[in-house]
Amino acid sequence: MSDKYYILTFGCQMNENDSEHIAGILTEKGYERTDNVREATVAVINTCSIRENADDKFFGNLGDLKGVKRENPNMILCVCGCMMQQQIFVDRIREKFPYVDIIFGTHNIADFGNLLDEFLESRKKIVRIMDSSPVIEGVPLRREYRHRAYVSITYGCDNFCTYCIVPYTRGREKSREADDIISEVKCLAEDGVKEIMLLGQNVNSYGKGLKEPCSFAELLRRVSEVEGLERIRFMTSHPRDFSDDIIDAMASSDKICKSVHLPFQAGSDRILKLMNRHYDRAYYLGLVKKLRERIPGITISTDIIVGFPTETEEDFEDTLDIVRECRFESAFTFIYSPREGTKAASMEGQIDHETCSRRFKKLVAALEEEIAEGVIVYQDSVQEVIVDGRSKSDENTLTGRTRSNKLVNFTGTASMGDTVNVKITKANTYYLYGEQI
Protein backbone atom coordinates (compact mmCIF):
# COMPACT_ATOMS: atom_id res chain seq x y z
CA MET A 1 0.00 0.00 0.00
CA SER A 2 1.45 3.36 -1.02
CA ASP A 3 1.76 6.37 1.26
CA LYS A 4 -1.03 8.95 1.01
CA TYR A 5 -1.33 12.71 1.36
CA TYR A 6 -4.15 14.97 2.50
CA ILE A 7 -4.41 18.71 1.77
CA LEU A 8 -6.85 21.15 3.38
CA THR A 9 -6.96 24.55 1.68
CA PHE A 10 -8.34 27.81 3.03
CA GLY A 11 -8.74 31.04 1.08
CA CYS A 12 -8.57 32.23 -2.48
CA GLN A 13 -7.83 30.69 -5.87
CA MET A 14 -4.15 31.57 -5.44
CA ASN A 15 -4.09 29.27 -2.40
CA GLU A 16 -5.91 26.58 -4.37
CA ASN A 17 -3.28 26.85 -7.09
CA ASP A 18 -0.51 26.63 -4.46
CA SER A 19 -2.13 23.47 -3.09
CA GLU A 20 -2.17 21.97 -6.59
CA HIS A 21 1.60 22.54 -6.73
CA ILE A 22 2.04 20.92 -3.31
CA ALA A 23 -0.06 17.99 -4.55
CA GLY A 24 2.15 17.80 -7.67
CA ILE A 25 5.31 17.63 -5.56
CA LEU A 26 3.84 14.87 -3.39
CA THR A 27 2.55 12.95 -6.42
CA GLU A 28 6.04 13.00 -7.97
CA LYS A 29 7.35 11.54 -4.73
CA GLY A 30 4.95 8.62 -5.05
CA TYR A 31 2.22 9.68 -2.63
CA GLU A 32 -1.44 9.13 -3.48
CA ARG A 33 -4.21 11.54 -2.60
CA THR A 34 -6.79 10.80 0.09
CA ASP A 35 -9.75 12.80 1.35
CA ASN A 36 -9.52 11.09 4.75
CA VAL A 37 -6.87 12.70 6.95
CA ARG A 38 -6.70 9.58 9.14
CA GLU A 39 -5.26 7.67 6.17
CA ALA A 40 -2.58 10.26 5.43
CA THR A 41 1.15 9.84 5.79
CA VAL A 42 1.54 13.55 5.02
CA ALA A 43 -1.14 16.12 5.91
CA VAL A 44 -0.85 19.73 4.75
CA ILE A 45 -2.98 22.70 5.85
CA ASN A 46 -2.67 25.68 3.49
CA THR A 47 -3.75 28.77 5.43
CA CYS A 48 -5.36 32.11 4.61
CA SER A 49 -5.04 35.27 6.69
CA ILE A 50 -7.36 37.64 4.84
CA ARG A 51 -10.12 37.49 7.49
CA GLU A 52 -10.32 36.66 11.19
CA ASN A 53 -12.91 33.99 10.37
CA ALA A 54 -10.28 32.11 8.32
CA ASP A 55 -7.89 32.26 11.29
CA ASP A 56 -10.51 30.75 13.61
CA LYS A 57 -11.38 27.95 11.18
CA PHE A 58 -7.73 27.06 10.75
CA PHE A 59 -6.95 26.85 14.46
CA GLY A 60 -10.13 24.82 14.99
CA ASN A 61 -9.05 22.30 12.37
CA LEU A 62 -5.49 22.22 13.68
CA GLY A 63 -6.79 21.50 17.16
CA ASP A 64 -8.92 18.64 15.84
CA LEU A 65 -5.81 17.05 14.33
CA LYS A 66 -4.23 16.56 17.76
CA GLY A 67 -6.23 13.35 18.22
CA VAL A 68 -5.37 12.16 14.69
CA LYS A 69 -1.69 12.76 15.37
CA ARG A 70 -1.96 10.85 18.66
CA GLU A 71 -3.47 7.86 16.82
CA ASN A 72 -0.90 8.09 14.03
CA PRO A 73 2.28 9.67 15.47
CA ASN A 74 4.20 8.96 12.26
CA MET A 75 1.91 11.23 10.22
CA ILE A 76 3.85 14.30 9.07
CA LEU A 77 1.75 17.37 9.79
CA CYS A 78 2.63 20.46 7.72
CA VAL A 79 1.26 24.00 7.87
CA CYS A 80 1.89 26.56 5.13
CA GLY A 81 0.35 29.58 3.41
CA CYS A 82 -0.24 33.24 4.16
CA MET A 83 -0.63 32.95 7.92
CA MET A 84 2.83 31.47 8.17
CA GLN A 85 4.34 34.66 6.73
CA GLN A 86 3.35 36.37 10.01
CA GLN A 87 5.61 35.66 12.98
CA ILE A 88 2.78 35.97 15.48
CA PHE A 89 1.07 32.88 14.01
CA VAL A 90 4.30 30.90 13.69
CA ASP A 91 5.06 31.56 17.38
CA ARG A 92 1.52 30.56 18.38
CA ILE A 93 1.77 27.25 16.51
CA ARG A 94 5.16 26.43 18.02
CA GLU A 95 3.81 27.15 21.51
CA LYS A 96 0.26 25.77 21.36
CA PHE A 97 0.51 23.08 18.67
CA PRO A 98 3.89 21.33 19.13
CA TYR A 99 2.73 18.33 17.11
CA VAL A 100 3.10 20.33 13.84
CA ASP A 101 6.21 19.01 12.10
CA ILE A 102 6.87 21.39 9.18
CA ILE A 103 6.00 25.08 8.92
CA PHE A 104 6.71 26.87 5.63
CA GLY A 105 5.65 30.08 3.92
CA THR A 106 4.18 31.15 0.59
CA HIS A 107 7.67 31.63 -0.90
CA ASN A 108 8.89 28.13 0.07
CA ILE A 109 6.38 26.01 -1.83
CA ALA A 110 8.78 25.05 -4.63
CA ASP A 111 11.18 23.71 -1.96
CA PHE A 112 8.56 21.65 -0.12
CA GLY A 113 9.93 18.34 -1.46
CA ASN A 114 13.34 19.10 0.02
CA LEU A 115 11.79 20.14 3.34
CA LEU A 116 9.97 16.81 3.47
CA ASP A 117 13.15 14.88 2.75
CA GLU A 118 14.98 16.85 5.44
CA PHE A 119 12.32 16.02 8.01
CA LEU A 120 12.23 12.32 7.08
CA GLU A 121 15.97 12.15 7.66
CA SER A 122 16.13 14.10 10.94
CA ARG A 123 12.60 13.84 12.39
CA LYS A 124 13.16 17.32 13.81
CA LYS A 125 10.68 20.20 13.49
CA ILE A 126 11.36 22.45 10.49
CA VAL A 127 10.37 26.11 10.20
CA ARG A 128 11.29 27.70 6.88
CA ILE A 129 9.91 31.15 6.05
CA MET A 130 11.33 33.34 3.27
CA ASP A 131 10.42 37.02 2.93
CA SER A 132 10.49 36.84 -0.87
CA SER A 133 11.57 34.63 -3.74
CA PRO A 134 12.07 34.85 -7.49
CA VAL A 135 9.46 33.43 -9.84
CA ILE A 136 10.23 29.71 -10.13
CA GLU A 137 9.05 27.84 -13.22
CA GLY A 138 8.45 24.13 -13.63
CA VAL A 139 7.08 23.32 -10.16
CA PRO A 140 5.08 20.05 -10.43
CA LEU A 141 1.30 20.36 -10.50
CA ARG A 142 -1.63 18.03 -9.86
CA ARG A 143 -4.87 19.63 -11.02
CA GLU A 144 -8.16 19.27 -9.21
CA TYR A 145 -10.04 19.02 -12.53
CA ARG A 146 -8.85 17.62 -15.84
CA HIS A 147 -10.85 20.06 -17.96
CA ARG A 148 -10.04 23.35 -16.22
CA ALA A 149 -6.95 24.83 -14.64
CA TYR A 150 -5.48 27.79 -12.81
CA VAL A 151 -2.54 29.63 -14.33
CA SER A 152 -0.78 32.15 -12.09
CA ILE A 153 0.53 35.13 -14.05
CA THR A 154 1.61 37.38 -11.16
CA TYR A 155 2.65 36.87 -7.56
CA GLY A 156 2.34 39.38 -4.73
CA CYS A 157 0.81 42.85 -4.70
CA ASP A 158 2.00 46.47 -4.74
CA ASN A 159 -1.29 48.18 -3.93
CA PHE A 160 -1.13 48.23 -0.12
CA CYS A 161 -4.84 48.75 0.50
CA THR A 162 -4.96 49.76 4.16
CA TYR A 163 -7.17 46.82 5.20
CA CYS A 164 -5.23 44.10 3.37
CA ILE A 165 -2.42 41.87 4.65
CA VAL A 166 -1.62 40.29 1.25
CA PRO A 167 1.37 42.53 0.29
CA TYR A 168 2.98 41.51 3.58
CA THR A 169 2.30 37.77 3.19
CA ARG A 170 2.88 37.32 -0.55
CA GLY A 171 5.41 40.07 -1.10
CA ARG A 172 5.82 42.70 -3.80
CA GLU A 173 4.32 42.10 -7.22
CA LYS A 174 6.24 39.95 -9.73
CA SER A 175 5.10 38.91 -13.21
CA ARG A 176 5.89 35.68 -15.02
CA GLU A 177 7.39 35.98 -18.48
CA ALA A 178 4.69 35.83 -21.15
CA ASP A 179 6.43 33.03 -23.08
CA ASP A 180 6.44 30.84 -19.94
CA ILE A 181 2.73 31.48 -19.43
CA ILE A 182 1.89 30.68 -23.05
CA SER A 183 3.97 27.48 -22.91
CA GLU A 184 2.05 26.36 -19.82
CA VAL A 185 -1.31 27.18 -21.40
CA LYS A 186 -0.41 25.23 -24.56
CA CYS A 187 0.58 22.20 -22.49
CA LEU A 188 -2.69 22.42 -20.56
CA ALA A 189 -4.73 22.67 -23.76
CA GLU A 190 -2.91 19.66 -25.23
CA ASP A 191 -3.78 17.78 -22.02
CA GLY A 192 -7.49 18.41 -22.52
CA VAL A 193 -8.01 21.61 -20.54
CA LYS A 194 -10.92 23.61 -21.96
CA GLU A 195 -11.04 26.47 -19.46
CA ILE A 196 -8.28 28.39 -17.72
CA MET A 197 -8.33 31.00 -14.99
CA LEU A 198 -5.47 33.52 -15.14
CA LEU A 199 -4.62 34.39 -11.54
CA GLY A 200 -3.03 37.32 -9.76
CA GLN A 201 -3.77 39.64 -6.87
CA ASN A 202 -4.14 42.31 -9.59
CA VAL A 203 -4.00 40.79 -13.06
CA ASN A 204 -4.55 44.18 -14.73
CA SER A 205 -1.10 45.38 -13.67
CA TYR A 206 0.61 42.35 -15.21
CA GLY A 207 3.91 43.17 -16.91
CA LYS A 208 6.12 44.60 -14.17
CA GLY A 209 9.80 43.73 -14.49
CA LEU A 210 9.53 41.56 -17.58
CA LYS A 211 12.52 40.96 -19.88
CA GLU A 212 10.17 41.16 -22.86
CA PRO A 213 7.51 43.87 -22.31
CA CYS A 214 3.92 42.62 -22.38
CA SER A 215 0.72 44.16 -21.02
CA PHE A 216 -2.21 42.18 -19.65
CA ALA A 217 -4.26 43.02 -22.75
CA GLU A 218 -1.47 41.66 -24.96
CA LEU A 219 -1.27 38.53 -22.82
CA LEU A 220 -5.02 37.98 -23.15
CA ARG A 221 -4.73 38.19 -26.95
CA ARG A 222 -1.84 35.70 -26.99
CA VAL A 223 -3.66 33.25 -24.72
CA SER A 224 -6.74 33.53 -26.95
CA GLU A 225 -4.68 32.21 -29.87
CA VAL A 226 -3.94 28.89 -28.14
CA GLU A 227 -5.77 26.09 -29.92
CA GLY A 228 -8.07 23.86 -27.91
CA LEU A 229 -9.11 26.40 -25.30
CA GLU A 230 -12.81 27.20 -25.08
CA ARG A 231 -12.90 29.63 -22.17
CA ILE A 232 -10.52 32.15 -20.59
CA ARG A 233 -11.28 33.77 -17.25
CA PHE A 234 -9.17 36.00 -15.02
CA MET A 235 -9.17 37.43 -11.52
CA THR A 236 -8.73 39.59 -9.59
CA SER A 237 -9.03 42.95 -11.36
CA HIS A 238 -8.27 46.27 -9.72
CA PRO A 239 -10.59 48.96 -11.12
CA ARG A 240 -7.77 51.51 -11.26
CA ASP A 241 -5.82 49.44 -13.82
CA PHE A 242 -8.71 48.22 -15.98
CA SER A 243 -7.65 49.86 -19.24
CA ASP A 244 -9.57 50.40 -22.49
CA ASP A 245 -7.08 48.01 -24.11
CA ILE A 246 -8.18 45.22 -21.76
CA ILE A 247 -11.81 45.93 -22.62
CA ASP A 248 -10.93 45.80 -26.35
CA ALA A 249 -9.19 42.44 -25.86
CA MET A 250 -12.23 41.03 -24.07
CA ALA A 251 -14.64 42.33 -26.70
CA SER A 252 -12.61 40.95 -29.60
CA SER A 253 -12.26 37.33 -28.43
CA ASP A 254 -15.01 34.73 -28.22
CA LYS A 255 -12.84 32.67 -25.87
CA ILE A 256 -12.58 35.34 -23.17
CA CYS A 257 -15.64 34.94 -20.97
CA LYS A 258 -17.80 38.03 -20.84
CA SER A 259 -17.69 38.15 -17.07
CA VAL A 260 -15.38 40.05 -14.75
CA HIS A 261 -14.73 40.21 -11.03
CA LEU A 262 -14.37 43.90 -10.18
CA PRO A 263 -14.17 44.66 -6.43
CA PHE A 264 -15.41 48.10 -5.42
CA GLN A 265 -15.15 47.48 -1.63
CA ALA A 266 -17.02 50.65 -0.57
CA GLY A 267 -19.29 53.25 -2.15
CA SER A 268 -18.09 56.29 -0.20
CA ASP A 269 -15.30 58.41 -1.66
CA ARG A 270 -14.09 59.20 1.86
CA ILE A 271 -13.86 55.53 2.79
CA LEU A 272 -12.25 54.62 -0.55
CA LYS A 273 -9.54 57.18 0.15
CA LEU A 274 -8.97 55.76 3.63
CA MET A 275 -8.74 52.31 2.03
CA ASN A 276 -6.07 53.61 -0.39
CA ARG A 277 -8.00 52.29 -3.39
CA HIS A 278 -6.92 55.05 -5.84
CA TYR A 279 -10.33 55.61 -7.45
CA ASP A 280 -13.64 57.19 -6.52
CA ARG A 281 -17.26 56.11 -6.98
CA ALA A 282 -17.69 58.16 -10.17
CA TYR A 283 -14.71 56.42 -11.76
CA TYR A 284 -16.01 52.97 -10.75
CA LEU A 285 -19.52 53.63 -12.03
CA GLY A 286 -18.06 54.99 -15.27
CA LEU A 287 -15.96 51.84 -15.71
CA VAL A 288 -19.00 49.59 -15.18
CA LYS A 289 -20.98 51.66 -17.70
CA LYS A 290 -18.16 51.40 -20.23
CA LEU A 291 -17.89 47.63 -19.77
CA ARG A 292 -21.63 47.15 -20.29
CA GLU A 293 -21.63 49.37 -23.40
CA ARG A 294 -18.57 47.79 -25.03
CA ILE A 295 -19.36 44.19 -24.05
CA PRO A 296 -23.13 43.60 -24.24
CA GLY A 297 -24.33 40.94 -21.82
CA ILE A 298 -21.25 41.10 -19.61
CA THR A 299 -21.77 39.96 -16.02
CA ILE A 300 -19.95 41.64 -13.16
CA SER A 301 -19.22 40.31 -9.67
CA THR A 302 -17.60 42.23 -6.84
CA ASP A 303 -16.21 42.38 -3.30
CA ILE A 304 -17.73 44.62 -0.62
CA ILE A 305 -16.50 45.45 2.89
CA VAL A 306 -18.91 46.64 5.58
CA GLY A 307 -17.82 48.43 8.75
CA PHE A 308 -14.47 49.88 7.71
CA PRO A 309 -13.17 52.24 10.43
CA THR A 310 -15.18 55.51 10.71
CA GLU A 311 -17.88 54.29 8.27
CA THR A 312 -21.05 56.31 8.88
CA GLU A 313 -24.64 55.51 7.93
CA GLU A 314 -24.24 57.92 5.01
CA ASP A 315 -21.10 56.11 3.85
CA PHE A 316 -22.94 52.81 4.05
CA GLU A 317 -25.86 54.17 2.04
CA ASP A 318 -23.34 55.14 -0.67
CA THR A 319 -22.36 51.46 -0.80
CA LEU A 320 -26.01 50.41 -1.16
CA ASP A 321 -26.39 52.93 -4.00
CA ILE A 322 -23.54 51.26 -5.90
CA VAL A 323 -25.20 47.87 -5.41
CA ARG A 324 -28.51 49.13 -6.79
CA GLU A 325 -26.94 50.94 -9.74
CA CYS A 326 -24.47 48.26 -10.87
CA ARG A 327 -26.75 45.20 -10.54
CA PHE A 328 -24.03 42.68 -9.85
CA GLU A 329 -24.31 39.03 -10.85
CA SER A 330 -22.82 38.00 -7.49
CA ALA A 331 -20.78 39.46 -4.65
CA PHE A 332 -18.42 38.41 -1.89
CA THR A 333 -19.43 40.40 1.19
CA PHE A 334 -17.35 40.84 4.33
CA ILE A 335 -17.53 42.54 7.69
CA TYR A 336 -14.28 44.46 8.12
CA SER A 337 -11.72 42.39 9.99
CA PRO A 338 -8.67 44.17 11.48
CA ARG A 339 -5.42 42.57 10.37
CA GLU A 340 -2.39 43.22 12.57
CA GLY A 341 0.28 45.02 10.57
CA THR A 342 -2.11 46.91 8.29
CA LYS A 343 -2.76 50.66 8.59
CA ALA A 344 -6.50 50.23 9.06
CA ALA A 345 -6.02 48.06 12.15
CA SER A 346 -4.62 51.03 14.08
CA MET A 347 -7.13 53.60 12.79
CA GLU A 348 -9.46 55.31 15.23
CA GLY A 349 -13.19 54.84 14.77
CA GLN A 350 -13.43 51.04 14.71
CA ILE A 351 -17.10 50.11 14.23
CA ASP A 352 -18.86 48.02 16.87
CA HIS A 353 -19.99 44.48 16.04
CA GLU A 354 -23.71 45.20 16.40
CA THR A 355 -23.59 48.05 13.87
CA CYS A 356 -21.51 45.96 11.44
CA SER A 357 -23.92 43.03 11.67
CA ARG A 358 -26.95 45.26 11.07
CA ARG A 359 -25.37 46.87 8.01
CA PHE A 360 -24.15 43.52 6.72
CA LYS A 361 -27.66 42.03 6.83
CA LYS A 362 -29.04 45.07 5.03
CA LEU A 363 -26.34 44.79 2.35
CA VAL A 364 -26.99 41.08 1.77
CA ALA A 365 -30.73 41.72 1.47
CA ALA A 366 -30.14 44.47 -1.12
CA LEU A 367 -27.79 42.23 -3.10
CA GLU A 368 -30.18 39.29 -3.06
CA GLU A 369 -32.98 41.51 -4.32
CA GLU A 370 -30.90 42.79 -7.23
CA ILE A 371 -29.47 39.35 -8.10
CA ALA A 372 -32.94 37.75 -7.99
CA GLU A 373 -34.20 40.30 -10.50
CA GLY A 374 -31.14 39.80 -12.69
CA VAL A 375 -31.38 36.02 -12.98
CA ILE A 376 -34.83 36.26 -14.57
CA VAL A 377 -33.09 36.64 -17.95
CA TYR A 378 -31.87 33.04 -17.63
CA GLN A 379 -35.36 31.57 -17.31
CA ASP A 380 -36.16 29.29 -20.30
CA SER A 381 -32.88 30.22 -22.01
CA VAL A 382 -30.36 27.71 -23.37
CA GLN A 383 -26.92 27.96 -21.76
CA GLU A 384 -23.60 26.42 -22.71
CA VAL A 385 -22.26 24.55 -19.68
CA ILE A 386 -18.97 22.74 -19.06
CA VAL A 387 -19.66 19.83 -16.72
CA ASP A 388 -17.70 19.77 -13.45
CA GLY A 389 -19.18 16.48 -12.28
CA ARG A 390 -21.96 15.25 -10.00
CA SER A 391 -23.61 17.51 -7.46
CA LYS A 392 -22.35 16.93 -3.92
CA SER A 393 -25.92 17.00 -2.60
CA ASP A 394 -27.54 14.80 -5.28
CA GLU A 395 -25.72 12.02 -7.13
CA ASN A 396 -28.36 12.08 -9.88
CA THR A 397 -27.72 15.74 -10.70
CA LEU A 398 -24.87 17.13 -12.81
CA THR A 399 -23.27 20.48 -12.10
CA GLY A 400 -21.27 22.98 -14.11
CA ARG A 401 -20.96 26.66 -15.00
CA THR A 402 -22.12 28.92 -17.78
CA ARG A 403 -19.82 31.33 -19.61
CA SER A 404 -21.11 34.01 -17.23
CA ASN A 405 -19.86 31.81 -14.36
CA LYS A 406 -23.37 31.00 -13.14
CA LEU A 407 -23.66 27.66 -11.33
CA VAL A 408 -26.07 25.24 -13.04
CA ASN A 409 -27.47 22.01 -11.59
CA PHE A 410 -29.11 19.88 -14.26
CA THR A 411 -30.26 16.44 -15.30
CA GLY A 412 -28.57 14.70 -18.20
CA THR A 413 -26.15 12.04 -19.40
CA ALA A 414 -22.98 14.10 -19.86
CA SER A 415 -19.60 13.35 -18.25
CA MET A 416 -17.13 15.58 -16.46
CA GLY A 417 -15.46 17.95 -18.92
CA ASP A 418 -18.18 17.73 -21.57
CA THR A 419 -19.50 20.95 -23.09
CA VAL A 420 -23.31 20.70 -23.31
CA ASN A 421 -26.37 22.86 -23.86
CA VAL A 422 -28.78 23.13 -20.95
CA LYS A 423 -32.35 24.44 -21.03
CA ILE A 424 -32.87 26.50 -17.86
CA THR A 425 -36.14 25.53 -16.19
CA LYS A 426 -35.69 27.39 -12.91
CA ALA A 427 -33.58 30.47 -12.09
CA ASN A 428 -32.76 30.85 -8.40
CA THR A 429 -30.72 33.63 -6.84
CA TYR A 430 -27.53 31.62 -6.44
CA TYR A 431 -27.87 28.83 -9.01
CA LEU A 432 -29.82 27.73 -12.06
CA TYR A 433 -31.60 24.44 -12.64
CA GLY A 434 -32.17 22.83 -16.01
CA GLU A 435 -32.20 19.89 -18.39
CA GLN A 436 -29.52 18.84 -20.88
CA ILE A 437 -30.73 19.11 -24.48
Secondary structure by P-SEA (a helix, b strand, c coil): cbbbbbbbbcccaaaaaaaaaaaaaaaaabbbbbcccccccbbbbbbbcccaaaaaaaaaaaaaaaaaaaacccbbbbbbccccccaaaaaaaaaccccccbbbccccccaaaaaaaaaaacccbbbbbbcccccccccbbbbccccbbbbbcccccccccccccccccccccccccaaaaaaaaaaaaaacccbbbbbccccccccccccccccaaaaaaaaaaccccccccccccccccccaaaaaaaaaccccccccccccccccaaaaaaacccccaaaaaaaaaaaaaaccbbbbbbbbbcccccccaaaaaaaaaaaaaaccccccccccccccccccccccccccaaaaaaaaaaaaaaaaaaaaaaacccccbbbbbbbcccccccccccccccccbbbbbbbccccccbbbbbbbccccccccccccc
